[in-house]
Amino acid sequence: MTIHEHVVAARSRLEHAGIEIGNAGIDAEVLARHALGWNRAYYFSHRHDVPHLSFDSCFENLIARRERREPLAFITGTREFWSLQFDVSEAVLIPRPETEIIVKTVLDTNPDRTASLRIVDVGTGSGCLAVSLATEFPNAQILATDVSSAAIEIAKRNVAKNDLADRIECRHTSFLAGVEESIDVVVSNPPYIPTNHLTDLQLEIRNYEPEVALNGGMDGLEGFRALLAQSEIKLAKQGWLFFEFGFGQLNGVKALTKEHENLELVNVVHDLQKLPRVAVLRRR
Ligand SMILES: C[S@@+](CC[C@H](N)C(=O)[O-])C[C@H]1O[C@@H](n2cnc3c(N)ncnc32)[C@H](O)[C@@H]1O
């Protein structure tokens, strides 16, 4: 049996397991390449080869995990974000493409890349926002916080992999607790799923991603409440707060902002589906 034949058989198993038809083939190919250690170009020129004997059991193990709906990124241990590769594990949320809007919006709002910004990434998870911003702002000093010590370990690993330990500190704390004042920029993708919606999430998310990364309390807005209250105190005057929010939460975000007289909602950025996604607030 050739590698390609293995992949075709695996694709139909994954479709049977409930994975979308469009994704099942891609996942099977990615897992075959993961087992072989091959890039796409090499795979396409060698997929009609018969694999080494050890491939069969290794590939079977990977496909069985995906059949149980374990996310692809947890099986391969890596996910791309902002054109960088991040280590991921079940301790962290898998970085999502829509979160890249935060990085882009920070860049659009602060076009001077040489600025010595003091940035805090609240709820850093894998460290994807902190690391991406550090690569874009070479003079920035960044603090990355998370309430999960397991997440902080993954963030530290990604910081070290990118040689950024001199500019990014990963700290185990809740939101901005213990963080010094006069921050220029706060970024955050806090948990924002309402508690009673957690069971509606797709299997990959609800069975594998950490609840602490998802659960935004009864109305989904608990994380925003803490973030706004603490940012109002810790941001420097004219400092910026950028955060991601979910479907149907814009009115809640607007109402919360009105409770903070020193914060002003200056922009709302939409995603590719034209849905409001990222709030931009400024400290008065
Ligand atoms: C939606 S995930 C975002 C992770 C990462 N920033 C990203 O965008 O991929 C939310 C993160 O917030 C963290 N978190 C939850 N409650 C927190 C709190 N009270 N203080 C700090 N971090 C918290 C979770 O552990 C999780 O890593």
The ligand as an SDF file (V2000), in Angstrom:
LIG
                    3D

 27 29  0  0  0  0  0  0  0  0999 V2000
   -9.0030   32.5840   24.9920 C   0  0  0  0  0  0  0  0  0  0  0  0
   -7.4900   32.1160   25.7510 S   0  0  0  0  0  0  0  0  0  0  0  0
   -6.3600   33.1280   24.8410 C   0  0  0  0  0  0  0  0  0  0  0  0
   -4.9570   32.6080   24.7960 C   0  0  0  0  0  0  0  0  0  0  0  0
   -4.0510   33.3870   23.8360 C   0  0  0  0  0  0  0  0  0  0  0  0
   -3.9080   34.7660   24.2440 N   0  0  0  0  0  0  0  0  0  0  0  0
   -4.6090   33.3240   22.4290 C   0  0  0  0  0  0  0  0  0  0  0  0
   -5.1510   34.3320   21.9660 O   0  0  0  0  0  0  0  0  0  0  0  0
   -4.5010   32.2640   21.7820 O   0  0  0  0  0  0  0  0  0  0  0  0
   -7.6340   32.9170   27.3080 C   0  0  0  0  0  0  0  0  0  0  0  0
   -6.4420   32.7730   28.2260 C   0  0  0  0  0  0  0  0  0  0  0  0
   -6.7310   33.5270   29.4130 O   0  0  0  0  0  0  0  0  0  0  0  0
   -6.2730   32.8030   30.5300 C   0  0  0  0  0  0  0  0  0  0  0  0
   -7.0200   33.2550   31.6970 N   0  0  0  0  0  0  0  0  0  0  0  0
   -8.2520   32.8930   32.1350 C   0  0  0  0  0  0  0  0  0  0  0  0
   -8.5590   33.5500   33.2590 N   0  0  0  0  0  0  0  0  0  0  0  0
   -7.5060   34.3710   33.5410 C   0  0  0  0  0  0  0  0  0  0  0  0
   -7.2230   35.2900   34.5880 C   0  0  0  0  0  0  0  0  0  0  0  0
   -8.0620   35.4940   35.5930 N   0  0  0  0  0  0  0  0  0  0  0  0
   -6.0310   35.9380   34.5430 N   0  0  0  0  0  0  0  0  0  0  0  0
   -5.1440   35.7170   33.5540 C   0  0  0  0  0  0  0  0  0  0  0  0
   -5.3630   34.8440   32.5510 N   0  0  0  0  0  0  0  0  0  0  0  0
   -6.5290   34.1820   32.5430 C   0  0  0  0  0  0  0  0  0  0  0  0
   -6.4800   31.3480   30.1720 C   0  0  0  0  0  0  0  0  0  0  0  0
   -5.6800   30.4990   30.9440 O   0  0  0  0  0  0  0  0  0  0  0  0
   -6.1290   31.3650   28.6950 C   0  0  0  0  0  0  0  0  0  0  0  0
   -4.7690   31.1010   28.5060 O   0  0  0  0  0  0  0  0  0  0  0  0
  1  2  1  0
  2  3  1  0
  2 10  1  0
  3  4  1  0
  4  5  1  0
  5  6  1  0
  5  7  1  0
  7  8  2  0
  7  9  1  0
 10 11  1  0
 11 12  1  0
 11 26  1  0
 12 13  1  0
 13 14  1  0
 13 24  1  0
 14 15  1  0
 14 23  1  0
 15 16  2  0
 16 17  1  0
 17 18  1  0
 17 23  2  0
 18 19  1  0
 18 20  2  0
 20 21  1  0
 21 22  2  0
 22 23  1  0
 24 25  1  0
 24 26  1  0
 26 27  1  0
M  CHG  2   2   1   9  -1
M  END
$$$$
